[in-house]
Structures are given as structure tokens and as C-alpha cells.
Amino acid sequence: MKSFSLPVLAACSGASFVIGFGIAWFVQTPDPATLAAIAPQSSPAHPSVGQNQYANVWNGNQAAATNKQPETPAPTGLLLDDQKLREQAMHDPAALRNLIQRYDTERDQNTKDTLKAIIATIPLPEARAFVAKLASSTDASQRREAYELLKQSSPNSPEVRNMLKQALATEQSPAALAQAVAALRPVVVDPTESAAIIGQLRGLTQNADPQVRSQSVLQLAQWDKTGANQDTLTAALNDASPEVRQTAIFAIGQSATRSDSAKTALLAIATNPSESKEIKGSALQVLERFSLSKDEYAAYTKARSQFGF
């Protein structure tokens, strides 16, 4: 897919809409992103994964809405030469062990994040064993750390995917599970494996936790290249959580979903007086990609007028 710059809500043309969706999909500033715009009245349940990351795309905010957290600032303590540390760890087992030990004991979060990014890119057994150890910990915060490390690792690695698929099947902590789902980035794999992953994600769209549902809807739209899960994405438009509804709108806009049921649900959101302004605006933007009947166009135009377009 292509990478573009962000649109603002006032720029309602089709071109602005396409540009906004493109950058929201691919800008990589580490994890899915801050989903705060649609729920300013409450704190995120799982801040490491983020609040609603898509409202920014359609509501004029300049910060990129992404699938990752904001870019890690430079460490405030000892400056790290990332490339030098990585090269040393790649060629010297003692240096790798020292790097892992330092990560395990580091208390400065900026430095820890930098070390995490380095370790995640080292494809050596000892580094993978360290991540696997965290992933099997009885401490949910350590498991979440493992999934954060795996998110920064190559998604083409079967070992990485296997750890994440195991997490999707067994993880009980909502915060850790949401992180694991976010880490399972789409790649080209054997059709059988792809179908199994899509099945897991589809099941998790019904999870009790809204953050898990939101991440699952997003990843499902990215993994499913056939459009076979349009009904699942459409159903998410009626989710009780505004975060999930916003994510579903974004996912439908990015996918090939153009069903009548999706169009009806989007029109219902756009014309619902109880829906938030941000979500209604997002629905109106996505409806630009649908073919509308005369009556649907009248409802759409009225909603746009009420919204201030």
C-alpha cells in the first residue's frame, strides 16, 4: 500500500479522504497510536496499545494516527549508540547477554524502550529465548513486554508469529492480549496459516474487552484479503464501544467492503443524533466511497449539512 500525509476534517474532498486513510494505515511511530479523540472523558484501559487512533485522521489533529505508540524520545540518561550496541550483540554472545540483563534491570523508561527496540531486531536464539521467557511469565506486565518486543520483530519470522498466535489462544489479561493482537502484523503466509489467524481474530472481535475487540477488528481487516469477513466488520459498527465503532469505520474504509448492510449501518451512524461528532464525521467520510441511491444521498446530504460540511 502507499504512504500518504494526513488530511483534516475540513478537507472533505475524495482526494483528502484517500490521503488520510493511506497514512493512517502505514505510518509507523511505534504502538497502534492514541485512540483518545473519541473518549476524552475517560482514561484508556490499556495505554500501551492506545486509545482511538483514527479520530485524529478525520478531525483536524496534526499528530499521525497510527497502529503504534508515539515515537520514543531520546533517552534522558546515558545516550545509547543503537547501531553499535546491536552490532556488538550480534557478534559477541557476552555483549548480547549484557544487553538483555541491562534491559531486565533498567529503570529509566526511555532507555528501556531504546534497549527494547535493539533487542527486538536481533534474530539470535538467546534474544528469542529471552522474549519467550517473558511471554511465558506469570506476570501479565512481563507478557505484555514480550508482545511489545515481538511487535518490533520481523513479522516474517514463523517463531514470532507462533508466539503471538499462542498468546491469542491463551492470554487472559485484556491489556496483554490487546498488545499481542496489535503485534500480529499481516504478512504473506501459507493460506492455511492465514485462515487460522483470521479465524482467531474473528473470534476476538467478540471479546469482552473493547480494546481487544478494537485491535481485532483492525487486524482482521488487514489480514483478510478476500472480503469474506465483511459481515464481522459491519457488525462492529454497532458495537457498544465508541472506540470499536470508530475502528470499524476505519477498517471498512480501508477494506473492499461495500455491502448494502455496511452502507446502511454507516448512514445510521451519520444520522444518529446521539452519536459523537467525531464518529459521525468518520462515517460521512467513508460513505464517500459508496454508491448511494437517491434517498440515501438525501440522508447523506442532510447529515453533512447538519455536521457543518
N, C-alpha and C positions, 0 to 999 in steps of 0.2 A: 504494500500500500504506500501512498505518498504521504509526505510530511508537510504540513502547511502551517501558517500563522493563525492566531486566534481571531475570531470575529467578535463583535459586540452586538448586544441585543438590538440596538437601534438599526444596525445594518441588516435589514431583513431580506435582502435580495437572495436569490438562489445561490449566487456565487459566494456570498459571505457565509451562507449556511454550509456549503460544501467545504470551504476552507476551515470553518470552525470544527466540523466533525473530523477532518483529517488530522489536525494537530492534537485534538483530544484523545485520539486513538493511539498515537505513536510517540508523543513527547515523553522522554524517559528521564524524569528527575527523581529518582528512586521512590517510594510506595505510597498503590493506587492511591499524592492526591488528597485533596481535602474536600470532604463532602459536607461542608458546613453551611453552604448557602441556603439549603432548603430547611434546615432545622436550627436556626440561630438561638432558639430558646433553650436548647439542651446541649450537654456535652456529649461528644462521641463515645459510644460504648467501647470501641476499640480504636484508640487514637493511632496506633501503629499502622493500621490499614487505612484509616482516613474516613472523613465524612463524605457527603455527596460531592463527587469530583467533577460533575458535569454542569451544575447550575452556573458555574463561572463562565462556561462557554457561551451561554445564551444571555447572560445578564450583565455584560459590560466589564467584568473584572479583568484585569490585565494579567494576573497570575495564571499560568497554564494549568488547566485541569487535567490531571494525568492519572495513570494507574500506579503511581508510586508516591512516596513521601517527598517533601521539598528537598532540594539538593543540600547535602550535608555541608555545613560551613567549615572553614578551615579550623583545625584543632587549636584551642586556646593555649594548650600547654606545649609540649615538645613537638616541633614540626616534624612530620614524617615524610621521608622520601619514598613514596609509594612504589615506584618502579624499582628502586634499589632494593627495598625490602623484599619485594616479590622475586626478583632475580636471585637474591641470596637464598630465599626459602626454596626456590625451585631446584637449586643445585647443592644445597647443604642441608641435610636432614636435621642437624643441630639448630640451624637458623630457623627452620620451619617449626621445630618443637618450641623454640623460644618465642616465636611469633604467636603460636597458639596459647602458650602459657600467659603471655602478656595480655592477649585478648581476654582470657579467662579471669584475670585479676584486675584489669584496667577499670578505674572508677570514673575517669573523665569520659563523658558520653561521646563527645566529638572525636576524641582519639579512638575510642572503642569502635565507632562507626567506620572510621578510616581503616582500622585493622580488619574489621569485618569484610569490607569491600576487597581488601587484599587477599584474605584467606579464601573468599568465595571464588576467586579466579585461579586458584592453584589446584590443578586437576591431579593431585597426587594422593595415594592411598591414605597417608596419615592425615591429610586435611579432610578427606571424605569421612574417615573414621571419627574424627572429632565432631563433625556435623551430625553423623549418625548417632553418636553418643548423646548429643544434645537432644536430638529428635526422639530418643527413647527414654529421656529423663522423666521422672515422676513429677517434676516441677513444670507447670504449664508455661511459665515465663521462659524457661530454657528451651522448651519445644518451639515456642514462638520465635526465639532467637534462631533456632535451626532453620525454620522456614524462611526467615529473613535472609539468612545466608544462602539458602537454596535459590531464592528468587534472584540473587545476583550471580548465580552459577549458570552455566550453559544449559538451556532447556533441551539441547540436543543430546544430553547425556542420559542414557537409559537409567543409570543409577540414581540420578537426580529425580527423574520422573517417577521411578519406583518408590522412592521415599515419600514423595508428595502424594502419590496415589494411595499409599498405605495410610497416610495422615487423613486423607479424605474419607477413608473407610473406618478409621478407628478413633480419630481425635474427638475428645469430649468437651474441651474448652472452646467456647464460641470464639474468643479472641484469637486463639491459636489456629483454629480451623479456618477462620476468615483469612488469616495470613497464609495458610497453606494453599487455599483456593487461589488467592491472588498470585502466588508464586508459580502456579502451574500454567506457564505461558504456552500458547499454542505454537506447535511446530509440525512439520510434516513427519508423520509416523505411519507404521503399518495400519491399514484400515481397521483391523481387529482391535488394536490398542486404542485407536482414536474413538471407535464406537464405545469401548468400555469407559473411557474418560468422559465422553459426552453423557453416558448413562449416569455416571456418578454425579456430574454437575447438574443434570436434570433433577435428580433426586434431591440435591441440596438446595434447589430453588424453593423447596417446601420446608426447609429447616426452620426451627422455632426462632432463631436469632435473625433479625433483619439485616445485620451486616453480612452474615453468611449468605443469606438469600441474595443480597445485592451483588456481592462478588461472584456468586454462582451464575446469576443472570448474565453478568458481563462476560465471564469466561465462556459460558455456553454459546453466546453469540459469536465469540471469536473462534471457538473450536469447531462449531457446526458450519461446514461449508455447503451443505446441501439444502438448508432451509427446512429440514424435517422437524425442527423444534419451534416453528413459528407460533404454535398454539401455546407453548410454555412461555415464550416471551410476551405474547399478548395477555396471557393470564396475569403476568406480573404487573401489567398496567393497572390492575385493580387491587394491588397489594395494599394492606392496611398501612404500611410504612411509606411515608413520602420519599424516603431515600431509595427504596426499591422501585417505586414508580418512576422516579427521575432516571435511575439507571436503565430501567426497561425502555423508556423513551429513547435514550441514547443508543441502546443496543439495537432497537428496531431501526433507527435511522442509519446505523452502520451496516445492518444486515440487508438481505434481499427481501425481507418481509414486507409484502404489500397486500396482504389479505384484507378482505372486507371487514373481518372481525377486528383486526388491528386498527383499521381506519375508524370504525365505529367507536372503539374504545378511546382513541386519541381525540376524536371530536367530543366525546363525553367529558374528557378531562378539560379540553379547551373551553367548554361552555359551562363547566360546573362552577357556580358562584362560591362554593366552599373550598375549592382547590386553591393552592398557593399561587401567587403571581408568577413565581419562578417556574413552577412546573407547567402552568398553563402556557407560558411563553415558549417553553421547550416543545410542548405538544404542537403548538402552532407552527413552529419551525419545521418539525418533522412532517407535518401534513403537507408541506410544500412539495414533498416527494410522491404524493399520492394523486391519483386521478379522482376528481370529485364530480358527483352528479350536480345538477342544478340546485337541488335542495341542500345538499352537503356544502356546496360553495356558498350558499346564502348564510348558512350557520357559521361557516368558517369566517366569512367576511364580517359578520356581526361580532364574532368573538374577537377578531383582530381590532375592530373599531373600539370595542369596549376596553381592550387591553392597551390601546393607545398607539397602535401601529399606523 
